[in-house]
Amino acid sequence: MEAPRSPATETRVRTVVDSPERMSELGRRLAALLRPGDLVMLTGELGAGKTTLTRGLGAGLGVRGAVTSPTFVIARVHPSLASGPPLVHVDAYRLGGGLDEMEDLDLDVSLPDSVVVVEWGDGKVEDLSEDRLHVVIDRVVGAGDGVDPLAVDRDDRREVSLTGIGARWADADLASVADRRDTV
């Protein structure tokens, strides 16, 4: 009989980002907290800023190669230019199944030595690790906040929720990566 597990530990911080440059900067600050073995799941609609955040992570980790959307290749590996971990950037958008369908990517082999970032990973990669960082990016929409309602589609503001799940993230200072002016 398996011993009962303690309830999952969660740490959550929310912040508002008002431009692609600030989203990339959030990624650079977040990279300072990441270490080999970390799994980062990114959730957000098309154009929300998932790849822009990952580009910032890559810059912060000091990896080689331009971080672009891996939609058509499914996964890209960016080796470290220094002594840090490589970045494995995965786009699971076109993958319909769960972890079984992703086995060919060998993420379980890459995870211990890399930082693995998975876009569209909900329901697909949670079983890779009990410890993960789930980043949800939502467009900030709403009249009455001084925004021209006709210009909402051009608004670059995003609410970003960072949720650390598991013991790895229990003591992580996620608030340190959020811009203090924009923490919700």
PyMOL commands that set and color helices and strands:
alter all, ss='L'
color gray80, all
select helices_A, chain A and resi 20-31+50-61+99-105+107-113+126-128+149-154+167-170+174-176
alter helices_A, ss='H'
color red, helices_A
select strands_A, chain A and resi 10-17+39-43+75-78+87-91+115-119+132-139+158-165
alter strands_A, ss='S'
color yellow, strands_A
deselect
rebuild
show_as cartoon
